[in-house]
Amino acid sequence: MTTLKAEKRSMDVKAKKLRREGYVTGNVFGREMKESMPIQMEKKDAERLIKTNKKGSRVTLEVEGQSMNVLIKEIDYNSLKKQIDEIDFQALVSGEKVHSVAEVELINHEKVSTGVLQLLLEEIAYSAVPAALVEKVQIDVGNMRVGDSIRVKDLPIASDKDIDLHTDPDTIVVTVSPVRNEEAEEEPAEAAE
């Protein structure tokens, strides 16, 4: 599991000033914490973390010598400045279910030779105890053909007894649509005249 070092943040210093000084701000919250803990981490460490971990990933957060198992709950990214502004974490409690998301990842998409592969759902929402958390759901789409669809209920995450889905099981995750040629697009326009 990835470890991120952070330090408690003094609320006397504004987040904007900390960002200018090379820090990313954040908060740690959890059921067993009396109040959320404001933190700050080195920008380079936060960027390294986000390269390999996304929203819904479990990581170890080390705050001033204390290690905590946490879940990345939210990542605020400033696209204008191309930088991470804030990362929020939820402290995990063994045996307590937490809400999370699993990222959908398609594999073998280059093997789909007929039709257009469309990813319709990028993440699946669910609840699970920390030991059953899932970061990614990989779907092998190599054998899919035009007209094929995969729904949430078709995935292993849906049949895992330790996971409670929040995303509708009938939601289509990925589908292969026929390639529309230009002639087919012109016909409805002529019919409208």
Secondary structure, 3 states (H helix, E strand, C coil): CCEEEEEECCCCCCHHHHHHCCEEEEEEECCCCCCCEEEEEEHHHHHHHHHHCCCCCEEEEEECCEEEEEEEEEEEEECCCCEEEEEEEEECCCCCCEEEEEEEEEECHHHCCCCEEEECCCEEEEEECHHHCCCEEEEECCCCCCCCEEEHHHCHHHHCCCEEECCCCCCEEEEEECCCCHHHHHHHHHHHC
